[in-house]
Structures are given as structure tokens and as C-alpha cells.
Amino acid sequence: MSNDRVMLLIDADNVSVDVMEQTVKLLVEQHGALHLRRAYCTAESAVKHQAVFKRLGVKPMVNLATGKNSTDIALAVDAIDLVLAERPDVVAIASSDSDFAPLVSRLREKGCVVRGFGQEGKTGDETQEVYDDYTVLAHRKAAGTAAAKTARPARKTAAKTAAAKTAPAKTPAAKAPAKKTTTRRKAAAVAAAPAPEPARPPLPEKARQILACLPELERGETLELRVVSVRLREAGLLSRSGSSTKLLSPFDGLFELLPAGQPNHVRLRPVA
């Protein structure tokens, strides 16, 4: 348990309530206390999440939105004022947004250790590399919802099975004599055979080296960029401060970055 004075600033319009709860719990476990807790959000979010904010001891900072990044700007301005007034040792920012990079650098210049917390599926490599350390948290309640959806067909199947057990047995019909359809079956098999996949054109040496580190892509899988970054650094293809998206971008015809605008996953484009 440390004696650090810790400040948490939450971009509540960017991360889920579940991620906020996990962040508060982790910081208290790691530092023993969380001295200042604020969440920046719209008036609608403040009303919607007021019970959660009250339970977590988080003070909502309502922002009357005047533009796309107005909440982010409010958080950044408040962060500088609070650091000068409260002198925290650690500043934690809960957001998956990469726009806070200048703020993180400025807080570090003020002597703070800056920790980041973001939501899985929304956080790119560029966001994570700015902080002194960064934790990606899964939105667990989404998984619970998916489990609930997959459970419903199972109950229907069970009901059908029970009905089948109680239904009277049917007398099997007499089998008709088999016809000679060998020729037709062979013709159908030839027609159904898949066409050979188009071959991918020869790749540059750099692209081949990248693919050698990421065999899952050639199997049609999608990889997180943070996993890609680790692999490429281990292979010496990416520097410690390098960006995996910048390394992959010149090969746009081969690698597809998802989602567009703020990618956090990559897959191979299909061969035309």
C-alpha cells in the first residue's frame, strides 16, 4: 500500500459504467486510497448515472456541450488547475480517447505519474503508449448480455426434446428401392466443388516479415493492435516508441485496420 496522493478523472462520455467501477476498484487496491474522484459528462449522463456516481464517491462535473470535444476540454482544463492546487503524486485518466496526449505530457512535466484506463475494443496503440502505464479493461456486462442471448435457444431445444420423448412413435416407412444415380452424383459433386482461391500477388520483403510474426492473419483471424505491437517489437520490426498502425499503413492493400478513424484491430484484406 503506497502513500501516494491519487487523483482520478473520468471521461464518462467515453467509457462504460462497468469500466468506471473497475477503475476505481483497481486504484484503491493498488494505492490504498483514491483522494479525488471526478467524472466529466453531459447533463443527461449525470442524471442517468447519478446512483453509480454516488456509490463510487465520484463527483460529476456537468458539461453543457458546445462542441464535439467540449467534455474533453473541460477535463483537461480542470486537470491542470487540480494538479497545481492539490499536488497529487498520481493522476489517473479513465478514457479511451487519444486526444489527451498533450495533457498527459503536461501533467508529467508537473511531476505526476500519469496512469491510463480504457475500454477494450475502443483503445488504440497510440492512446496506450502516451501514458506511464495503461490498463485496458473489458466491458464485462456486454459478455453477460451475450450469454443471456445464447441461452434462449437452448431452452427451446430442451422443450422440443421433451416433447419428442412424449410423442407417439411413428412406424417407419418402407424404403424405396435405390436408383442408379451414380452419374448424377458425380456431376453434382463436380459442380459443388469450390473454385480455387485466387493467389495473392508477391509481397514486399517487409510485408512478408510482418506476416511471419502474425500467422493468425493468414488463417482469417483478426488481431488486436496491442498484440501486434508486442509481436513486432519482439521481432525487431517496430521500435519501442513506434506505432503499429504507421508500420502497417503503407501496405493498405494487404492489411485492413479496424475500425476506420481510430483502429484497434487488424485483419488481412481478401484477395480480389
PyMOL commands that set and color helices and strands:
alter all, ss='L'
color gray80, all
select helices_A, chain A and resi 17-31+43-48+50-56+70-86+98-109+125-130+140-166+182-192+205-213+215-218+225-234+244-251
alter helices_A, ss='H'
color red, helices_A
select strands_A, chain A and resi 6-11+36-41+59-62+90-94+113-119+133-137+223-224+255-258+265-268
alter strands_A, ss='S'
color yellow, strands_A
deselect
rebuild
show_as cartoon
